[in-house]
Amino acid sequence: MDKDALIVLSGGMDSVTMLYEYSDSIDLAVTFNYGSNHNLREIECARYQCRKLGIELVEIDLSFIGQYFHSSLLSGADAVPVGEYDFDNMKSTVVPFRNGIMLSAAAGLAESRGLKAVMIANHAGDHALYPDCRESFVKAMGEAIAAGTYDSIELRAPYTLLSKAQIAERGKTLGVDYSHTYSCYKGGERHCGQCGTCIERRQALAAAGIDDPTEYDDEPEIIQ
């Protein structure tokens, strides 16, 4: 299989699973430093996974997002709400048009490297809360990327209709080491265990039958 794709790699569970599942076609990974609470810890994981697979990682600074945009994800650990991952509770974590900005940069990088595709690991659990993770956005962004590049760069989003648990099941089959992924929106040395992303992470790993290697500050009962 030709290595014709670039992957947007955060260092979280979903993009790392995609990195492993599609490693035969991924020539390059890109991660973005945009100033979120957990950004640097995610990037450490992205570096680790790319070194392990021998895939080049490009790191791009988007610090203007953290400087000018409004989101609890950019405002320190105390700004992030705790509790289940629902709209009212987690809406404050939306970073306006984050994926649109990142995909634009990724498309330009892909075309500069002579690659044919950009990959993103949005999934079904994101759809209700994050507008730039929805199937309609991915379709529209894919059309814009194809129209705006000489080589008609393709946007690939194979996890769009999968749940996080289904992604974890794929990771289990692939032998992905989830101890070198990061999810917590508070960005601490250990996962807090209480924010929506920590709860979603624990539920997905449990549903996939994976012994959770993550260190949490608190581990409330998992409700599937």
N, C-alpha and C positions, 0 to 999 in steps of 0.2 A: 504494500500500500504506500502511495506517495505521501510524504510528510508535507502537506499543503496548507496546514491550518495554524492559526494563532489562537491561544486560549486566554481569556481574561481570568486570571487566577487570583482570588482574594487570599486563599489560605484557609478558608472555611471548609466544612465537610463536603458541600455540594461541588464546588469547583475542583477540589482535590480528587474527589471520586471521578469526575469527568476527565481530569488529567490522566488518571490511570486507565480508565476504560478506553480512551481514545489516543493513548500515547503513540500508537503506531502511525497516526496521521498528524500529530502535533509536532511542529517544528520549533515553535517559539511560544513562550508564555509572557504575559505582561501583567504587572501588578501596579496599583496606583496608591500613592500616599496622599490622601485627601484630608487628613487631620481628624479622623474619627477617633473615639475613645479607644477602640480596639485595633486600630489600623496597624500599629507597629508590631503587635503580637501576631496578627494575621500574616504580615509580611515575613516574619521570621519563619513561619510554617511554610509559606510559599517557597522561600529559599531552600528550606530543608528538602521538600518534596521534589523540587526541580533538580537539586544536586543528586538526589537518590536515583532519579530517572535519566539523568544526563541531558536534560532539556534546558536550553538557555532561557534565562529570566531577565526581562527588561523591567526596570523600575522607573516609573514616571511620576514626577511631582505635580500634584494638583492641589497644592496647599491653599489656593485661592478659595476653594470650596469651604474649607474650615474657617477661613477668614471672613467670608462674606455671606455664606448661606446660613439659614436658621434650621436647627434640628437638635433634639436632645442627644443625638448620636455624636454631635460635635461640641457638646457643652459640658463635658465632664461626667463622671460616674453617677453623681447624685441626681443628675437630670433625667437619667434613664428610669422609667417606671418598672416596677416588679409585678409579677403575676402572669397569667395566661396570655398567649399571643393572639389577642383579638383587636378589632379595629379601634375601639375607644381607648384601650389601654396602650397600644403601641403606635398610634398614629404620629405621635411626636417624634418617633425615630426616623420618619421619612426624610431622606436627604433629597431636596428637589432636583429632579432630572439627572440624578447621579449616573444611572446606566446610560442615558443618552450621551452624556459628556464622555464617559469612559469608552463607549463603543465607537464614538467618532474618532477619538485618538487611536483606538485599536485598529480601526479600518485604515487610517492613514499609515500606521506602522506596518500593517499587513501588506498593503500595496507597495510600500517602500522596500519591503523584503521580498517581493515577488511571490507572495503567498495568495492562495485562492479563497480563503475563508477565515472568518472570525467566529469563535465559539464562546458562548456564555451559558452559565449554569443556573439560570432562573428556574423555578419549579412551581408546581401548583399551589403549594402552601403560601407563596408570596402574593398570589394574584389579587386577593381582596384588599390587601393593605397597600401594596406598592404599585402605583400606576405603571412604572417603567419596568415591571416584571411580567406584565400581562401578555397573553398571546397576541392581542390586538396591537400592542406596542411593538413587540418583537417583529410582527409581520410588517408594520409600517416602517420600522427602523431598518429592517432588512431591505425593503424596497428602496429606501433613501440611500443606503450604503451602496447597493448595486448600481443605482442611477448616478451616484456621485463619484464613482471610481472608474478609471479607464478599463480595468480588467473585470468589472462587475463582481466585486468581492461579495461572497455569499455569507450571510449570517446564519449560523447553525445553532439551534437551541434545542437539543434532543431531550432535555429534561422538563420541558415546559409543562407537560401534562402529568408528570410524576409527582408523588408525594415525597417528603423528605425521608420517610420510612422506606419507600421503594428505592430511593437512591442509596440509602444505607445498606439495603439488601444487596444491591449491586456491588457496593464497596466490600461487603463481607466476602462475596464470591471472588473478588479481585485481590483480597488480602490487604486492603488499605489499612494503614496504621493510623487510626483516628486520634492517637495520643499526640500526633504532630499536626493537628488542625485546631483552629480556635474559633469560638462562636460568641462568647460573652460580650454584650454591648457595653458593659461597664469598663471592660479593658483591664481588669486587675491581673495580678500574677497568677491567681487561681480563678477559675470560673465562679461567678457568684452563686449559681444554682437557682436563682430566684427570678431573673429577668425572663422575658418571653423567649429569647433565643436559647437560653440555657435549658428552659423547660422543654422546648421543641427538640433540642439536641438529645436530651435524655430520653424523651418519648420515642424518637426515631431509632435510636440505638437499641432500646429495649424491644421495640416492635420487630426489629431485624434480628433479634437474638444475639446481639453483640454485647460481650462484657464491657461495660463502659470504663475506659481507661482514664477518664477525665477526673482531675481533682477539683472538687467543688467546696466552697465555703459553707454552703448549706444545701441539703438534699431533701426537699419536701417530697411527700409521696407522689409517685407518678400516677396520673389518671389518664388511661388510654381512651 
